Amino acid sequence: MTSKTIFSSASGSGPFERSQAERQLALEYLAEAWNSAEEDGLESGALAHASLFAALATFVRMHGDEATADLISELPDRIRNGEYNLERSLQ
């Protein structure tokens, strides 16, 4: 595994919830692939866009349009609350 991790855990709910250990392992795999792609010269913005597309397409395939739209509708508040801010300090 790589020692550099660009991701932190985000909590899930409903049909999107998985065990914390499983999510952490998945994030470690993604971080390793992300870091390899950056080392090959891919821009972070392109990686982020492709990752979002792949994640949303997977959620739609697995859970349908409506459940995915419900999940996404919660993101603005979660982003504003700092859940996806890697610089925030957890207390």
Buried (B, 14 or more C-beta within 10 A) or exposed (E): EEEEBBBEEEEEEEEBEEEEEEBBEEBBEBBBEBBEBBEEEEEEEEBEEEBEEEEBEEBBEEBEEEBBEBBEEEEEEEEEEEBEEEEEEEE
